[in-house]
Amino acid sequence: MPPPVDRPTATVVATAAAAVALGAAAATVAARRRAAAADAAASPSVAAPSSTAAAAARWNAQKPSPVFQLVVFSCVGGGGDGDKAVPPSTPGALIFHPRRGALAELQQAAAAAVAGASSPLRLFLSLSGTGKGPFVELAPTPPSSSSATTDPDAAALGALEEATGAAKHVAVVYALPAASAATPLDDNDALLLSSHPGLVHVPYAPGRLPLLGHALLSQRGPFMQPAYNFAHNLFFSNPAPPEIVRLRLPGMDAPRGVVVDPTHGDDPEAWRTVLMTRDPRVVAEMLAREDVWPKKFDRPPQEILRDFAGPGLFTSSSDEPDWQTAHGVLPRLFNALRVTAMFPAVMTKTRAFVARWAAMLPPASSSDGSSIPANPPFAVIDHASDWLTSMTIDAVVLAAVGTDMKNVEKLAEHKPLHPFVTSFRFGLGFAVGNVSAAHEFGALKTYFDPTFDSKAALKRKYLAAKRECAEIVASLVEQTRNGELHGAGGAPNVIAAMMSDRSTADGTLVPVTSFYGHMINIM
């Protein structure tokens, strides 16, 4: 029987080695899915960015009835031991049960979620909030002779309220076979349950500062990539490295106006923190259990990037309907056979790139007339990032869409790059905070002209860049629709596939409103 809740039962990552049942962070997954689903409805067109207030209203409107968050660990044996209690299994199952739901429905949900279980089950709640004793059975209150109207589930629901109160959010429940336990829970069974490592909150990493959080850990280190410095400081240079830690970074919080309510499955800390682990078993669990750990793209800094790039494969959460539809179409276009067919296009642009760089070298010469010069020639390449960007985007667009933007050739001839490159680079830089008014408009105007609104000017330039990118994508769509563009080897290009191929995930076509986001992500 399916769980009697309006959200799918999920499985929690809980590795015994690290004793990591990711309490608050895991319990918030289903709640954060609502934010991504609400944002997926927004059009990726070039309209002004969606209102934060509107997004918050969508989030708050989708909150379900208050729920209990229960991690259920199975103590049910398999095979001939089905009626005998066994040590609690890991991982457990995360269940969201309505606070006004009936206890019988919770029993059914636990039976459906616990592998190898068959009704009836007896559920024992840990009152400590960590999985340790004391334990109380979640069972209907015996009928009262003094009051026929007494709620038979009142005592059990009261125990759940106590176990999930005081900001603990998550309750631990053990499911035992009905024939295994005496009434009440005997000492042997209590000892069996207490042997489980239980739940622990992931600790914060050391070095947390007010306002800055752990940001300095990303800057102190030998690497240019912030994530590498995090790993270096937390794990590799630490004589006693932790298995998993929680990081607090500036700017990470729930969007303004969003009501974060633990009784509805929300966890404030999940908005504010990220987890880092060095345990490959935790990573393997996360990859294998995408229903619990979907790829999320809904933090405030990510939403700014998504406003520019649209909801594409890289800038969407994997539990969004548009992502699931596109994921059933686009990966097929980059399988081994399709990529092999793209080799000629990629090689064409690679040869053009190498030829232009080689042409910048001075003539080779040698002191003794040999073919190998005594002093090999060299050249200084100005704006190397422009060359690398141009070669990459030329190759990708030629192979995937069938048109050559010729940015490599334009650079060699000192001509302006294709408008898509300049607009894309500015829009992306604005979204991630890497552009400044002083660089774009000059320091004199930015800092000393009292009539100049630098923030508004940057925003106007950003919207113009976004509009330019959208118009270019729309032009590519029209050229494909008219049969003017084809993919590698004459096969349908990426746009044609989105127009005609049905998703293996849900059998639908990719929505036209999603073309912009997917193309920007690819390009």
C-alpha positions in Angstrom: 0.0 0.0 0.0 1.5 3.4 -0.9 2.4 5.9 1.8 -0.6 8.0 2.8 1.1 11.3 2.1 1.1 13.7 -0.8 4.8 13.4 -1.4 6.8 10.4 -2.4 8.5 8.4 0.4 12.3 9.0 0.1 15.3 7.1 1.3 17.8 8.8 3.6 21.5 8.5 3.2 22.9 7.0 6.4 26.2 5.3 6.3 27.1 3.3 9.3 30.8 4.0 8.9 30.4 7.8 9.4 27.2 7.5 11.5 25.8 10.1 9.1 22.1 10.3 8.9 21.9 13.8 7.6 19.1 14.9 9.9 18.0 18.4 9.1 19.7 18.6 5.8 18.1 15.4 4.4 14.7 16.2 5.8 14.5 19.4 3.8 14.9 17.8 0.4 11.2 17.5 -0.4 10.5 21.0 0.9 13.2 22.5 -1.4 11.8 20.6 -4.3 8.7 22.9 -4.2 10.9 26.0 -4.8 12.4 24.5 -7.9 9.0 23.3 -9.2 7.6 26.8 -8.7 10.5 28.5 -10.5 10.2 26.0 -13.4 6.9 27.6 -14.4 8.7 30.9 -15.2 9.4 31.6 -18.8 13.1 31.7 -19.9 12.4 34.5 -22.3 14.1 37.9 -22.1 11.5 39.5 -19.9 12.6 41.3 -16.8 13.8 39.0 -14.1 11.0 37.3 -12.1 10.0 39.1 -8.9 11.5 37.8 -5.7 8.2 38.5 -4.0 6.3 36.5 -6.6 8.7 33.6 -6.3 8.3 33.7 -2.5 4.5 33.8 -2.9 4.6 30.7 -5.0 6.8 28.9 -2.5 4.6 29.8 0.5 1.4 28.9 -1.4 2.6 25.4 -2.1 3.3 24.4 1.5 1.4 21.3 2.5 -0.3 20.7 5.8 2.1 20.5 8.7 4.0 17.2 8.7 6.1 15.0 10.9 9.5 14.0 9.5 10.3 10.4 10.5 13.4 8.4 9.7 12.3 4.7 10.0 14.9 2.0 10.5 14.0 -1.6 9.8 14.5 -4.2 12.5 12.7 -6.8 10.4 14.6 -10.0 9.5 14.5 -11.6 6.1 13.7 -15.2 5.1 13.0 -17.4 8.1 13.7 -14.5 10.5 10.7 -12.4 9.4 9.1 -12.7 12.9 12.3 -11.9 14.7 13.8 -8.6 15.5 17.3 -8.0 14.0 19.8 -5.1 14.4 18.5 -1.9 12.8 19.4 -1.6 9.1 21.1 1.3 7.5 20.0 3.3 5.5 16.6 4.1 6.7 13.5 5.6 5.1 12.4 9.2 5.3 8.6 9.5 5.7 6.6 12.7 5.8 3.4 12.0 7.8 0.6 14.6 8.2 0.4 15.8 11.8 -3.4 15.2 11.7 -3.0 11.8 10.0 -4.2 8.5 11.5 -1.7 6.2 13.2 -2.9 3.3 11.0 -1.8 5.2 7.9 1.7 5.7 9.5 1.9 2.0 10.1 1.0 1.4 6.4 3.6 4.0 5.2 6.3 2.3 7.3 5.4 -1.1 6.0 5.6 0.2 2.4 8.9 1.9 3.1 10.7 -0.8 5.1 12.3 -3.4 2.8 11.2 -6.9 3.7 8.5 -5.8 6.1 4.9 -7.1 6.1 2.1 -5.8 8.3 1.6 -5.7 11.1 4.6 -3.8 12.4 5.3 -2.2 15.8 6.8 1.3 15.7 9.0 2.5 18.6 9.9 6.1 18.8 13.2 7.4 20.2 12.4 10.2 22.6 16.1 11.3 22.6 15.8 12.6 19.0 19.0 10.8 18.0 17.9 7.2 17.8 18.8 6.3 21.4 16.5 5.5 24.3 14.2 5.9 26.0 11.7 4.4 23.5 7.9 4.7 23.4 5.6 2.6 21.2 3.5 4.5 18.7 0.3 2.6 19.3 -3.4 3.6 19.6 -4.5 4.7 23.1 -6.5 1.9 24.7 -10.3 2.8 24.8 -11.2 4.8 27.8 -14.3 3.8 29.8 -14.6 7.4 31.1 -14.7 9.1 27.7 -15.9 7.4 24.5 -14.7 10.4 22.4 -11.0 10.2 23.3 -8.8 10.2 20.2 -7.2 6.8 20.1 -4.0 8.2 18.5 -3.7 11.1 20.9 -0.8 9.7 23.0 1.2 8.6 20.0 0.8 11.9 18.2 1.7 13.7 21.4 4.9 11.7 21.6 5.7 12.7 18.0 5.1 16.3 18.8 7.6 16.1 21.7 10.2 14.2 19.6 10.1 16.7 16.8 9.9 19.8 18.9 12.6 22.1 20.2 14.1 22.6 16.7 14.9 18.9 16.3 12.6 18.5 13.3 13.4 14.8 12.7 12.2 11.9 14.7 13.7 8.4 14.7 11.4 5.4 14.6 12.3 1.7 14.6 10.0 -0.9 13.0 9.9 -4.3 14.6 7.9 -7.3 13.6 4.7 -7.6 15.7 5.7 -11.0 17.0 9.2 -10.0 18.1 8.5 -7.6 21.0 6.9 -8.2 24.3 4.5 -5.6 25.7 6.1 -3.3 26.7 9.4 -3.2 24.9 11.7 -5.7 26.8 15.3 -5.0 27.8 16.8 -7.1 25.0 14.9 -5.3 22.3 15.7 -1.9 23.9 19.4 -2.9 23.9 19.1 -3.9 20.3 17.7 -0.6 19.2 20.3 1.4 21.3 23.0 -0.5 19.4 22.2 1.5 16.3 24.5 4.5 15.6 21.4 6.7 15.4 21.3 10.2 13.8 23.8 12.9 14.3 23.8 16.4 12.9 26.6 17.1 10.6 29.1 19.4 12.4 30.2 22.7 11.2 33.8 22.9 9.9 36.2 24.8 12.1 37.2 28.3 11.3 33.7 29.8 11.0 33.7 33.6 11.3 30.8 36.0 11.8 29.3 37.3 8.5 32.1 35.6 6.4 31.3 32.1 7.6 33.8 29.7 6.1 34.5 31.8 3.0 38.2 32.3 3.9 38.8 28.6 3.6 38.2 28.9 -0.1 40.8 31.7 -0.5 43.6 30.3 1.6 45.5 27.6 -0.2 47.6 26.8 -3.2 44.8 26.5 -5.8 42.9 28.9 -8.0 39.7 26.9 -7.7 37.9 27.7 -4.4 36.5 24.2 -4.1 40.1 22.8 -4.2 41.1 25.0 -1.4 38.1 24.0 0.7 39.1 20.3 0.2 42.8 21.1 0.9 42.1 23.0 4.2 39.4 20.7 5.5 40.7 17.2 4.5 44.2 17.0 3.1 46.2 19.4 5.3 44.2 18.4 8.4 46.0 15.8 10.6 42.6 14.6 11.8 40.3 15.2 8.8 36.5 14.8 9.4 34.4 12.5 7.3 31.8 15.1 6.5 31.3 18.8 7.5 28.8 21.6 7.1 29.9 25.0 5.6 28.3 28.4 6.0 29.0 30.8 3.1 28.0 34.5 2.6 24.9 35.1 0.7 23.4 31.7 1.2 19.9 32.0 2.7 16.3 31.5 1.9 15.1 34.1 -0.7 13.5 37.2 0.8 9.8 36.6 1.6 10.1 32.8 1.8 8.5 31.5 5.0 10.7 28.7 6.4 8.6 26.6 8.8 10.0 23.4 10.3 6.5 22.0 10.8 6.0 22.0 7.0 9.3 20.1 6.3 11.5 23.1 6.0 14.9 23.4 7.6 16.5 26.9 7.8 20.0 25.6 8.0 19.6 23.7 4.7 19.2 27.0 2.9 22.3 28.5 4.5 24.8 25.6 4.4 26.5 23.2 2.1 28.0 19.8 2.9 31.5 18.5 2.0 32.5 14.9 2.5 35.6 12.9 1.8 33.9 9.5 2.3 33.3 7.9 -1.2 30.6 5.7 0.3 28.5 8.8 1.1 29.0 10.1 -2.5 28.1 6.6 -3.9 24.9 6.7 -1.8 24.0 10.1 -3.0 24.5 9.2 -6.7 22.5 6.0 -6.3 19.6 7.7 -4.5 18.6 10.6 -6.7 15.1 10.6 -5.3 16.6 11.8 -2.0 19.5 13.8 -3.3 18.4 15.4 -6.6 20.7 17.8 -8.4 19.5 21.1 -7.0 19.9 24.5 -8.6 17.8 26.8 -6.4 20.2 28.7 -4.1 19.9 32.6 -4.4 23.3 32.9 -6.2 22.2 30.2 -8.6 18.9 31.8 -9.3 20.7 34.9 -10.6 22.7 32.8 -13.0 19.5 30.9 -14.0 17.8 34.3 -14.8 20.4 34.8 -17.5 21.0 31.2 -18.7 17.4 30.0 -18.3 16.3 26.6 -17.0 18.6 24.3 -18.9 20.1 21.0 -18.1 22.9 22.6 -16.1 20.9 25.4 -14.5 17.8 23.4 -13.4 17.1 21.0 -10.6 16.7 17.4 -11.7 13.3 17.1 -10.1 11.8 19.8 -12.3 9.5 18.5 -15.1 11.3 20.5 -17.8 14.7 19.1 -16.8 13.3 15.5 -16.8 11.8 16.0 -20.2 15.0 17.4 -21.7 17.1 14.8 -20.0 15.2 12.2 -21.9 16.2 13.9 -25.2 19.4 15.8 -25.1 21.9 13.2 -23.7 21.0 10.9 -26.6 22.4 13.6 -29.0 25.8 13.3 -27.4 26.2 9.5 -27.2 29.3 7.8 -28.6 27.9 7.5 -32.2 26.8 11.1 -32.3 30.0 12.5 -30.8 32.0 10.5 -33.3 30.1 12.1 -36.1 31.0 15.5 -34.6 34.8 14.9 -34.9 35.1 16.4 -38.4 33.5 19.7 -37.3 35.6 19.9 -34.1 38.8 19.1 -36.0 37.9 21.8 -38.6 37.8 24.5 -35.9 40.8 23.0 -34.1 42.9 23.2 -37.3 41.8 26.8 -37.9 42.7 27.7 -34.3 46.2 26.1 -34.5 46.9 27.6 -38.0 46.1 31.1 -36.7 48.4 30.7 -33.7 51.2 29.1 -35.8 51.0 32.1 -38.2 51.9 34.4 -35.3 55.3 32.7 -34.9 58.4 34.4 -36.4 60.2 32.5 -39.2 62.2 29.6 -37.8 66.0 29.9 -38.1 69.1 28.0 -36.9 72.7 28.9 -36.6 74.0 25.7 -38.3 71.4 25.3 -41.0 69.7 22.3 -39.4 65.9 21.9 -39.5 65.7 22.4 -35.7 66.4 26.0 -34.7 68.8 26.7 -32.0 66.4 29.1 -30.4 62.8 28.0 -31.1 60.6 30.9 -32.0 57.9 32.0 -29.8 55.1 34.5 -29.8 53.1 36.3 -27.1 49.4 35.7 -27.5 47.3 38.7 -26.3 43.9 38.0 -25.0 44.4 34.2 -24.9 41.0 33.8 -23.2 39.3 35.3 -26.2 41.0 32.8 -28.4 40.1 29.8 -26.2 36.5 31.0 -25.9 36.2 31.5 -29.6 37.6 28.1 -30.5 35.3 26.4 -28.0 32.1 28.1 -29.0 32.8 27.8 -32.7 33.4 24.0 -32.4 30.4 23.4 -30.1 27.9 25.4 -32.3 29.2 24.0 -35.5 29.0 20.4 -34.2 25.7 20.7 -32.4 23.8 23.2 -34.5 25.5 23.3 -37.9 26.5 26.9 -38.2 30.0 28.4 -38.0 30.3 31.6 -36.1 33.9 32.1 -37.4 35.1 33.7 -34.2 38.6 32.3 -34.6 38.9 33.7 -38.1 37.6 37.1 -36.9 40.1 37.3 -34.1 42.9 36.6 -36.5 41.7 39.4 -38.8 41.2 41.8 -35.8 37.4 41.9 -36.4 34.7 42.1 -33.8 33.6 38.7 -32.5 30.1 37.3 -33.1 27.5 39.3 -31.1 26.6 36.1 -29.2 30.1 35.8 -27.7 30.2 39.4 -26.3 26.6 39.3 -25.1 27.0 35.9 -23.5 30.3 36.8 -21.7 28.8 40.0 -20.3 25.6 38.4 -19.2 27.4 35.5 -17.5 29.8 37.9 -15.9 27.0 40.1 -14.6 25.2 37.0 -13.2 28.2 35.8 -11.3 29.3 39.2 -10.1 32.4 39.5 -12.3 31.7 42.8 -14.0 32.1 46.3 -12.6 30.7 49.6 -13.7 34.2 51.1 -13.6 35.4 48.6 -16.1 32.4 48.9 -18.4 31.9 52.7 -18.3 35.1 54.1 -16.9 36.2 55.0 -13.4 35.7 58.7 -14.0 32.1 58.4 -15.0 31.3 55.8 -12.4 32.7 57.5 -9.4 32.6 61.2 -10.2 29.5 61.8 -12.3 26.7 62.5 -9.9 24.1 62.0 -12.6 25.3 58.6 -13.6 23.5 55.6 -12.0 26.0 52.8 -12.4 23.8 50.1 -11.1 21.0 50.9 -13.4 23.4 51.2 -16.4 24.8 47.7 -15.7 21.3 46.3 -15.4 20.3 47.9 -18.7 23.4 46.4 -20.4 22.7 43.0 -18.8 19.1 43.0 -20.2 20.3 44.1 -23.6 22.9 41.2 -23.6 20.2 38.8 -22.5 17.9 40.0 -25.3 20.7 39.7 -27.8 21.3 36.1 -26.8 17.6 35.3 -27.0 17.3 36.8 -30.5 20.3 34.7 -31.7 18.8 31.5 -30.3 15.5 32.4 -31.9 17.2 32.9 -35.2 18.9 29.5 -35.0 15.5 27.9 -34.2 13.9 29.5 -37.2 16.8 28.5 -39.5 16.5 24.9 -38.2 12.7 24.9 -38.7 13.2 26.1 -42.3 15.7 23.3 -43.0 18.7 25.5 -43.3 20.7 24.0 -40.5 21.7 20.4 -39.8 23.8 18.6 -37.3 27.1 16.7 -37.9 26.9 14.3 -40.8 23.6 15.7 -42.0 21.8 14.4 -39.0 19.1 16.6 -37.2 20.8 19.1 -35.0 20.1 19.7 -31.4 17.2 22.1 -32.0 15.6 19.8 -34.5 15.8 17.0 -32.0 14.1 19.1 -29.3 11.3 19.9 -31.9 10.6 16.3 -32.9 12.0 13.7 -30.5 9.9 12.6 -27.6 11.5 12.2 -24.2 12.2 8.7 -22.9 11.4 10.1 -19.5 7.7 11.1 -20.0 7.0 10.7 -23.7 6.5 14.5 -24.3 8.3 17.0 -26.4 10.7 19.6 -25.0 8.6 22.8 -24.5 9.4 25.6 -26.9 9.7 28.0 -24.0 12.7 25.9 -22.8 14.7 26.1 -26.0 16.5 29.2 -24.9 17.7 27.8 -21.6 18.9 24.5 -23.1 20.7 26.2 -26.0 22.4 28.7 -23.8 23.5 25.9 -21.5 24.9 24.0 -24.5 26.5 27.0 -26.2 
